[in-house]
Amino acid sequence: MHLIILDSTGGRHEAILLAASGTCMRIVIRGVPDTVELRRAGRGWRCEEGEPVELESLAAGYDWSVFCRQMGPQVFTAGSSGMTS
């Protein structure tokens, strides 16, 4: 999933969601060599340094726990035509 992350200074950063749970997301941000972990803090998210971030590409108030439950592990196997959970 493609995300636009807003940092505390108002800067926008393009990112790709790699993995997610109800309390944590692992993303890769364009131009940043390492992955970044975002942690849930109340109704918002914070980066590894503790700075608040906003997920611009998602509707305000979205319940991430529902999203994460629906994103169960997806596995591709050689020769299969689809995904299995």
Jmol script that loads the backbone (N, CA, C; Angstrom):
load data "model"
ATOM      1  N   MET A   1       0.835  -1.166   0.000  1.00  0.00           N
ATOM      2  CA  MET A   1       0.000   0.000   0.000  1.00  0.00           C
ATOM      3  C   MET A   1       0.890   1.243   0.000  1.00  0.00           C
ATOM      4  N   HIS A   2       0.559   2.177  -0.825  1.00  0.00           N
ATOM      5  CA  HIS A   2       1.289   3.444  -0.930  1.00  0.00           C
ATOM      6  C   HIS A   2       0.722   4.416   0.099  1.00  0.00           C
ATOM      7  N   LEU A   3       1.605   5.073   0.830  1.00  0.00           N
ATOM      8  CA  LEU A   3       1.198   6.025   1.856  1.00  0.00           C
ATOM      9  C   LEU A   3       1.866   7.371   1.627  1.00  0.00           C
ATOM     10  N   ILE A   4       1.223   8.407   2.084  1.00  0.00           N
ATOM     11  CA  ILE A   4       1.846   9.712   2.212  1.00  0.00           C
ATOM     12  C   ILE A   4       1.869  10.007   3.708  1.00  0.00           C
ATOM     13  N   ILE A   5       3.084  10.194   4.242  1.00  0.00           N
ATOM     14  CA  ILE A   5       3.282  10.449   5.662  1.00  0.00           C
ATOM     15  C   ILE A   5       3.545  11.935   5.853  1.00  0.00           C
ATOM     16  N   LEU A   6       2.852  12.550   6.803  1.00  0.00           N
ATOM     17  CA  LEU A   6       3.104  13.942   7.160  1.00  0.00           C
ATOM     18  C   LEU A   6       3.868  13.952   8.471  1.00  0.00           C
ATOM     19  N   ASP A   7       5.039  14.626   8.490  1.00  0.00           N
ATOM     20  CA  ASP A   7       5.799  14.695   9.731  1.00  0.00           C
ATOM     21  C   ASP A   7       5.362  15.906  10.551  1.00  0.00           C
ATOM     22  N   SER A   8       5.959  16.088  11.726  1.00  0.00           N
ATOM     23  CA  SER A   8       5.543  17.155  12.636  1.00  0.00           C
ATOM     24  C   SER A   8       5.856  18.555  12.107  1.00  0.00           C
ATOM     25  N   THR A   9       6.724  18.676  11.104  1.00  0.00           N
ATOM     26  CA  THR A   9       7.031  19.982  10.511  1.00  0.00           C
ATOM     27  C   THR A   9       6.161  20.278   9.294  1.00  0.00           C
ATOM     28  N   GLY A  10       5.273  19.341   8.942  1.00  0.00           N
ATOM     29  CA  GLY A  10       4.415  19.516   7.776  1.00  0.00           C
ATOM     30  C   GLY A  10       4.995  18.933   6.496  1.00  0.00           C
ATOM     31  N   GLY A  11       6.183  18.317   6.579  1.00  0.00           N
ATOM     32  CA  GLY A  11       6.795  17.708   5.402  1.00  0.00           C
ATOM     33  C   GLY A  11       6.059  16.444   4.982  1.00  0.00           C
ATOM     34  N   ARG A  12       5.950  16.235   3.672  1.00  0.00           N
ATOM     35  CA  ARG A  12       5.287  15.048   3.123  1.00  0.00           C
ATOM     36  C   ARG A  12       6.337  14.074   2.623  1.00  0.00           C
ATOM     37  N   HIS A  13       6.100  12.778   2.900  1.00  0.00           N
ATOM     38  CA  HIS A  13       7.038  11.743   2.500  1.00  0.00           C
ATOM     39  C   HIS A  13       6.263  10.573   1.895  1.00  0.00           C
ATOM     40  N   GLU A  14       6.676  10.136   0.706  1.00  0.00           N
ATOM     41  CA  GLU A  14       6.074   8.957   0.087  1.00  0.00           C
ATOM     42  C   GLU A  14       6.633   7.713   0.759  1.00  0.00           C
ATOM     43  N   ALA A  15       5.767   6.741   1.019  1.00  0.00           N
ATOM     44  CA  ALA A  15       6.191   5.519   1.693  1.00  0.00           C
ATOM     45  C   ALA A  15       5.396   4.326   1.165  1.00  0.00           C
ATOM     46  N   ILE A  16       5.949   3.152   1.398  1.00  0.00           N
ATOM     47  CA  ILE A  16       5.283   1.896   1.065  1.00  0.00           C
ATOM     48  C   ILE A  16       5.138   1.094   2.356  1.00  0.00           C
ATOM     49  N   LEU A  17       3.948   0.580   2.604  1.00  0.00           N
ATOM     50  CA  LEU A  17       3.689  -0.256   3.776  1.00  0.00           C
ATOM     51  C   LEU A  17       4.218  -1.657   3.500  1.00  0.00           C
ATOM     52  N   LEU A  18       5.107  -2.133   4.366  1.00  0.00           N
ATOM     53  CA  LEU A  18       5.678  -3.474   4.217  1.00  0.00           C
ATOM     54  C   LEU A  18       4.971  -4.490   5.095  1.00  0.00           C
ATOM     55  N   ALA A  19       4.633  -4.115   6.327  1.00  0.00           N
ATOM     56  CA  ALA A  19       3.976  -5.015   7.278  1.00  0.00           C
ATOM     57  C   ALA A  19       3.220  -4.168   8.291  1.00  0.00           C
ATOM     58  N   ALA A  20       2.157  -4.744   8.859  1.00  0.00           N
ATOM     59  CA  ALA A  20       1.371  -3.994   9.838  1.00  0.00           C
ATOM     60  C   ALA A  20       0.697  -4.929  10.831  1.00  0.00           C
ATOM     61  N   SER A  21       0.545  -4.429  12.038  1.00  0.00           N
ATOM     62  CA  SER A  21      -0.268  -5.079  13.057  1.00  0.00           C
ATOM     63  C   SER A  21      -1.139  -3.977  13.662  1.00  0.00           C
ATOM     64  N   GLY A  22      -1.867  -4.284  14.700  1.00  0.00           N
ATOM     65  CA  GLY A  22      -2.721  -3.273  15.313  1.00  0.00           C
ATOM     66  C   GLY A  22      -1.957  -2.170  16.012  1.00  0.00           C
ATOM     67  N   THR A  23      -0.687  -2.397  16.341  1.00  0.00           N
ATOM     68  CA  THR A  23       0.085  -1.423  17.104  1.00  0.00           C
ATOM     69  C   THR A  23       1.370  -0.972  16.422  1.00  0.00           C
ATOM     70  N   CYS A  24       1.717  -1.562  15.291  1.00  0.00           N
ATOM     71  CA  CYS A  24       3.009  -1.285  14.672  1.00  0.00           C
ATOM     72  C   CYS A  24       2.907  -1.405  13.153  1.00  0.00           C
ATOM     73  N   MET A  25       3.659  -0.556  12.456  1.00  0.00           N
ATOM     74  CA  MET A  25       3.769  -0.644  11.001  1.00  0.00           C
ATOM     75  C   MET A  25       5.240  -0.557  10.626  1.00  0.00           C
ATOM     76  N   ARG A  26       5.646  -1.315   9.653  1.00  0.00           N
ATOM     77  CA  ARG A  26       6.995  -1.224   9.097  1.00  0.00           C
ATOM     78  C   ARG A  26       6.822  -0.657   7.699  1.00  0.00           C
ATOM     79  N   ILE A  27       7.485   0.472   7.429  1.00  0.00           N
ATOM     80  CA  ILE A  27       7.363   1.136   6.136  1.00  0.00           C
ATOM     81  C   ILE A  27       8.750   1.426   5.575  1.00  0.00           C
ATOM     82  N   VAL A  28       8.783   1.690   4.296  1.00  0.00           N
ATOM     83  CA  VAL A  28       9.999   2.190   3.665  1.00  0.00           C
ATOM     84  C   VAL A  28       9.626   3.531   3.042  1.00  0.00           C
ATOM     85  N   ILE A  29      10.446   4.539   3.338  1.00  0.00           N
ATOM     86  CA  ILE A  29      10.198   5.900   2.871  1.00  0.00           C
ATOM     87  C   ILE A  29      11.151   6.202   1.726  1.00  0.00           C
ATOM     88  N   ARG A  30      10.615   6.788   0.664  1.00  0.00           N
ATOM     89  CA  ARG A  30      11.433   7.132  -0.498  1.00  0.00           C
ATOM     90  C   ARG A  30      12.620   7.990  -0.061  1.00  0.00           C
ATOM     91  N   GLY A  31      13.822   7.570  -0.477  1.00  0.00           N
ATOM     92  CA  GLY A  31      15.029   8.313  -0.177  1.00  0.00           C
ATOM     93  C   GLY A  31      15.681   7.969   1.153  1.00  0.00           C
ATOM     94  N   VAL A  32      15.044   7.093   1.938  1.00  0.00           N
ATOM     95  CA  VAL A  32      15.604   6.681   3.228  1.00  0.00           C
ATOM     96  C   VAL A  32      16.097   5.243   3.076  1.00  0.00           C
ATOM     97  N   PRO A  33      17.377   4.981   3.351  1.00  0.00           N
ATOM     98  CA  PRO A  33      17.928   3.647   3.082  1.00  0.00           C
ATOM     99  C   PRO A  33      17.414   2.523   3.986  1.00  0.00           C
ATOM    100  N   ASP A  34      16.964   2.841   5.196  1.00  0.00           N
ATOM    101  CA  ASP A  34      16.483   1.814   6.127  1.00  0.00           C
ATOM    102  C   ASP A  34      14.968   1.860   6.244  1.00  0.00           C
ATOM    103  N   THR A  35      14.386   0.741   6.678  1.00  0.00           N
ATOM    104  CA  THR A  35      12.956   0.742   6.949  1.00  0.00           C
ATOM    105  C   THR A  35      12.702   1.535   8.226  1.00  0.00           C
ATOM    106  N   VAL A  36      11.460   1.963   8.393  1.00  0.00           N
ATOM    107  CA  VAL A  36      11.056   2.768   9.541  1.00  0.00           C
ATOM    108  C   VAL A  36       9.891   2.065  10.221  1.00  0.00           C
ATOM    109  N   GLU A  37       9.915   2.065  11.547  1.00  0.00           N
ATOM    110  CA  GLU A  37       8.814   1.484  12.308  1.00  0.00           C
ATOM    111  C   GLU A  37       7.969   2.608  12.888  1.00  0.00           C
ATOM    112  N   LEU A  38       6.672   2.528  12.661  1.00  0.00           N
ATOM    113  CA  LEU A  38       5.717   3.449  13.263  1.00  0.00           C
ATOM    114  C   LEU A  38       4.964   2.687  14.341  1.00  0.00           C
ATOM    115  N   ARG A  39       4.747   3.318  15.477  1.00  0.00           N
ATOM    116  CA  ARG A  39       4.025   2.695  16.590  1.00  0.00           C
ATOM    117  C   ARG A  39       2.773   3.487  16.901  1.00  0.00           C
ATOM    118  N   ARG A  40       1.711   2.749  17.191  1.00  0.00           N
ATOM    119  CA  ARG A  40       0.449   3.372  17.554  1.00  0.00           C
ATOM    120  C   ARG A  40       0.597   4.056  18.903  1.00  0.00           C
ATOM    121  N   ALA A  41       0.090   5.264  19.007  1.00  0.00           N
ATOM    122  CA  ALA A  41       0.102   6.037  20.251  1.00  0.00           C
ATOM    123  C   ALA A  41      -1.276   6.650  20.419  1.00  0.00           C
ATOM    124  N   GLY A  42      -2.133   5.993  21.168  1.00  0.00           N
ATOM    125  CA  GLY A  42      -3.516   6.457  21.293  1.00  0.00           C
ATOM    126  C   GLY A  42      -4.224   6.286  19.962  1.00  0.00           C
ATOM    127  N   ARG A  43      -4.720   7.382  19.411  1.00  0.00           N
ATOM    128  CA  ARG A  43      -5.399   7.324  18.110  1.00  0.00           C
ATOM    129  C   ARG A  43      -4.473   7.709  16.972  1.00  0.00           C
ATOM    130  N   GLY A  44      -3.218   8.010  17.279  1.00  0.00           N
ATOM    131  CA  GLY A  44      -2.279   8.429  16.251  1.00  0.00           C
ATOM    132  C   GLY A  44      -1.095   7.482  16.140  1.00  0.00           C
ATOM    133  N   TRP A  45      -0.082   7.933  15.411  1.00  0.00           N
ATOM    134  CA  TRP A  45       1.121   7.153  15.168  1.00  0.00           C
ATOM    135  C   TRP A  45       2.354   7.993  15.467  1.00  0.00           C
ATOM    136  N   ARG A  46       3.418   7.330  15.890  1.00  0.00           N
ATOM    137  CA  ARG A  46       4.695   7.996  16.165  1.00  0.00           C
ATOM    138  C   ARG A  46       5.807   7.214  15.483  1.00  0.00           C
ATOM    139  N   CYS A  47       6.818   7.960  15.025  1.00  0.00           N
ATOM    140  CA  CYS A  47       7.978   7.315  14.418  1.00  0.00           C
ATOM    141  C   CYS A  47       8.908   6.820  15.517  1.00  0.00           C
ATOM    142  N   GLU A  48       9.996   6.178  15.122  1.00  0.00           N
ATOM    143  CA  GLU A  48      10.929   5.586  16.081  1.00  0.00           C
ATOM    144  C   GLU A  48      11.500   6.607  17.059  1.00  0.00           C
ATOM    145  N   GLU A  49      11.652   7.857  16.636  1.00  0.00           N
ATOM    146  CA  GLU A  49      12.192   8.906  17.499  1.00  0.00           C
ATOM    147  C   GLU A  49      11.137   9.505  18.423  1.00  0.00           C
ATOM    148  N   GLY A  50       9.886   9.062  18.290  1.00  0.00           N
ATOM    149  CA  GLY A  50       8.803   9.559  19.145  1.00  0.00           C
ATOM    150  C   GLY A  50       8.021  10.716  18.572  1.00  0.00           C
ATOM    151  N   GLU A  51       8.425  11.223  17.403  1.00  0.00           N
ATOM    152  CA  GLU A  51       7.714  12.331  16.772  1.00  0.00           C
ATOM    153  C   GLU A  51       6.376  11.847  16.212  1.00  0.00           C
ATOM    154  N   PRO A  52       5.315  12.630  16.383  1.00  0.00           N
ATOM    155  CA  PRO A  52       4.026  12.236  15.808  1.00  0.00           C
ATOM    156  C   PRO A  52       4.061  12.333  14.283  1.00  0.00           C
ATOM    157  N   VAL A  53       3.394  11.408  13.626  1.00  0.00           N
ATOM    158  CA  VAL A  53       3.236  11.448  12.173  1.00  0.00           C
ATOM    159  C   VAL A  53       1.766  11.235  11.846  1.00  0.00           C
ATOM    160  N   GLU A  54       1.373  11.734  10.702  1.00  0.00           N
ATOM    161  CA  GLU A  54      -0.002  11.583  10.239  1.00  0.00           C
ATOM    162  C   GLU A  54       0.027  10.810   8.931  1.00  0.00           C
ATOM    163  N   LEU A  55      -0.920   9.898   8.773  1.00  0.00           N
ATOM    164  CA  LEU A  55      -1.033   9.123   7.541  1.00  0.00           C
ATOM    165  C   LEU A  55      -2.044   9.817   6.641  1.00  0.00           C
ATOM    166  N   GLU A  56      -1.549  10.632   5.739  1.00  0.00           N
ATOM    167  CA  GLU A  56      -2.418  11.449   4.893  1.00  0.00           C
ATOM    168  C   GLU A  56      -3.273  10.619   3.946  1.00  0.00           C
ATOM    169  N   SER A  57      -2.769   9.481   3.501  1.00  0.00           N
ATOM    170  CA  SER A  57      -3.484   8.713   2.485  1.00  0.00           C
ATOM    171  C   SER A  57      -4.675   7.938   3.026  1.00  0.00           C
ATOM    172  N   LEU A  58      -4.865   7.934   4.357  1.00  0.00           N
ATOM    173  CA  LEU A  58      -5.982   7.215   4.963  1.00  0.00           C
ATOM    174  C   LEU A  58      -6.981   8.191   5.550  1.00  0.00           C
ATOM    175  N   ALA A  59      -8.234   7.800   5.544  1.00  0.00           N
ATOM    176  CA  ALA A  59      -9.267   8.669   6.088  1.00  0.00           C
ATOM    177  C   ALA A  59      -9.059   8.867   7.590  1.00  0.00           C
ATOM    178  N   ALA A  60      -9.316  10.065   8.077  1.00  0.00           N
ATOM    179  CA  ALA A  60      -9.170  10.357   9.510  1.00  0.00           C
ATOM    180  C   ALA A  60     -10.097   9.461  10.314  1.00  0.00           C
ATOM    181  N   GLY A  61      -9.575   8.941  11.424  1.00  0.00           N
ATOM    182  CA  GLY A  61     -10.384   8.110  12.297  1.00  0.00           C
ATOM    183  C   GLY A  61     -10.492   6.670  11.857  1.00  0.00           C
ATOM    184  N   TYR A  62      -9.744   6.246  10.861  1.00  0.00           N
ATOM    185  CA  TYR A  62      -9.795   4.873  10.388  1.00  0.00           C
ATOM    186  C   TYR A  62      -9.346   3.910  11.483  1.00  0.00           C
ATOM    187  N   ASP A  63     -10.066   2.826  11.688  1.00  0.00           N
ATOM    188  CA  ASP A  63      -9.729   1.847  12.716  1.00  0.00           C
ATOM    189  C   ASP A  63      -8.718   0.854  12.158  1.00  0.00           C
ATOM    190  N   TRP A  64      -7.438   1.037  12.495  1.00  0.00           N
ATOM    191  CA  TRP A  64      -6.375   0.186  11.976  1.00  0.00           C
ATOM    192  C   TRP A  64      -6.495  -1.254  12.419  1.00  0.00           C
ATOM    193  N   SER A  65      -7.125  -1.536  13.559  1.00  0.00           N
ATOM    194  CA  SER A  65      -7.240  -2.920  14.006  1.00  0.00           C
ATOM    195  C   SER A  65      -8.049  -3.736  13.003  1.00  0.00           C
ATOM    196  N   VAL A  66      -9.081  -3.156  12.415  1.00  0.00           N
ATOM    197  CA  VAL A  66      -9.870  -3.850  11.393  1.00  0.00           C
ATOM    198  C   VAL A  66      -9.006  -4.082  10.157  1.00  0.00           C
ATOM    199  N   PHE A  67      -8.304  -3.045   9.715  1.00  0.00           N
ATOM    200  CA  PHE A  67      -7.418  -3.161   8.560  1.00  0.00           C
ATOM    201  C   PHE A  67      -6.399  -4.282   8.763  1.00  0.00           C
ATOM    202  N   CYS A  68      -5.779  -4.318   9.928  1.00  0.00           N
ATOM    203  CA  CYS A  68      -4.714  -5.298  10.181  1.00  0.00           C
ATOM    204  C   CYS A  68      -5.256  -6.718  10.271  1.00  0.00           C
ATOM    205  N   ARG A  69      -6.454  -6.899  10.822  1.00  0.00           N
ATOM    206  CA  ARG A  69      -7.045  -8.243  10.871  1.00  0.00           C
ATOM    207  C   ARG A  69      -7.318  -8.766   9.462  1.00  0.00           C
ATOM    208  N   GLN A  70      -7.694  -7.873   8.558  1.00  0.00           N
ATOM    209  CA  GLN A  70      -8.001  -8.278   7.192  1.00  0.00           C
ATOM    210  C   GLN A  70      -6.746  -8.526   6.375  1.00  0.00           C
ATOM    211  N   MET A  71      -5.592  -8.074   6.860  1.00  0.00           N
ATOM    212  CA  MET A  71      -4.342  -8.203   6.127  1.00  0.00           C
ATOM    213  C   MET A  71      -3.566  -9.443   6.523  1.00  0.00           C
ATOM    214  N   GLY A  72      -4.207 -10.504   6.962  1.00  0.00           N
ATOM    215  CA  GLY A  72      -3.491 -11.692   7.401  1.00  0.00           C
ATOM    216  C   GLY A  72      -2.335 -12.031   6.480  1.00  0.00           C
ATOM    217  N   PRO A  73      -1.419 -12.850   6.948  1.00  0.00           N
ATOM    218  CA  PRO A  73      -0.252 -13.192   6.126  1.00  0.00           C
ATOM    219  C   PRO A  73      -0.666 -13.742   4.767  1.00  0.00           C
ATOM    220  N   GLN A  74      -0.027 -13.278   3.748  1.00  0.00           N
ATOM    221  CA  GLN A  74      -0.278 -13.746   2.392  1.00  0.00           C
ATOM    222  C   GLN A  74       0.948 -14.507   1.916  1.00  0.00           C
ATOM    223  N   VAL A  75       0.729 -15.661   1.331  1.00  0.00           N
ATOM    224  CA  VAL A  75       1.844 -16.510   0.913  1.00  0.00           C
ATOM    225  C   VAL A  75       1.703 -16.844  -0.562  1.00  0.00           C
ATOM    226  N   PHE A  76       2.773 -16.618  -1.316  1.00  0.00           N
ATOM    227  CA  PHE A  76       2.823 -17.045  -2.710  1.00  0.00           C
ATOM    228  C   PHE A  76       3.653 -18.333  -2.765  1.00  0.00           C
ATOM    229  N   THR A  77       3.178 -19.310  -3.463  1.00  0.00           N
ATOM    230  CA  THR A  77       3.955 -20.532  -3.642  1.00  0.00           C
ATOM    231  C   THR A  77       4.255 -20.733  -5.115  1.00  0.00           C
ATOM    232  N   ALA A  78       5.381 -21.300  -5.411  1.00  0.00           N
ATOM    233  CA  ALA A  78       5.783 -21.534  -6.793  1.00  0.00           C
ATOM    234  C   ALA A  78       4.726 -22.364  -7.506  1.00  0.00           C
ATOM    235  N   GLY A  79       4.328 -21.929  -8.666  1.00  0.00           N
ATOM    236  CA  GLY A  79       3.377 -22.667  -9.473  1.00  0.00           C
ATOM    237  C   GLY A  79       1.922 -22.423  -9.125  1.00  0.00           C
ATOM    238  N   SER A  80       1.638 -21.644  -8.082  1.00  0.00           N
ATOM    239  CA  SER A  80       0.236 -21.378  -7.731  1.00  0.00           C
ATOM    240  C   SER A  80      -0.247 -20.167  -8.498  1.00  0.00           C
ATOM    241  N   SER A  81      -1.539 -20.114  -8.703  1.00  0.00           N
ATOM    242  CA  SER A  81      -2.096 -18.999  -9.452  1.00  0.00           C
ATOM    243  C   SER A  81      -2.685 -17.929  -8.535  1.00  0.00           C
ATOM    244  N   GLY A  82      -2.648 -18.131  -7.230  1.00  0.00           N
ATOM    245  CA  GLY A  82      -3.221 -17.154  -6.324  1.00  0.00           C
ATOM    246  C   GLY A  82      -2.542 -17.163  -4.987  1.00  0.00           C
ATOM    247  N   MET A  83      -3.125 -16.383  -4.062  1.00  0.00           N
ATOM    248  CA  MET A  83      -2.567 -16.293  -2.718  1.00  0.00           C
ATOM    249  C   MET A  83      -3.386 -17.167  -1.781  1.00  0.00           C
ATOM    250  N   THR A  84      -2.736 -17.612  -0.736  1.00  0.00           N
ATOM    251  CA  THR A  84      -3.426 -18.322   0.321  1.00  0.00           C
ATOM    252  C   THR A  84      -3.135 -17.641   1.627  1.00  0.00           C
ATOM    253  N   SER A  85      -4.047 -17.775   2.583  1.00  0.00           N
ATOM    254  CA  SER A  85      -3.836 -17.167   3.906  1.00  0.00           C
ATOM    255  C   SER A  85      -3.402 -18.207   4.883  1.00  0.00           C
TER     256      SER A  85
END
end "model"
wireframe off; spacefill off
backbone 0.3
color backbone group
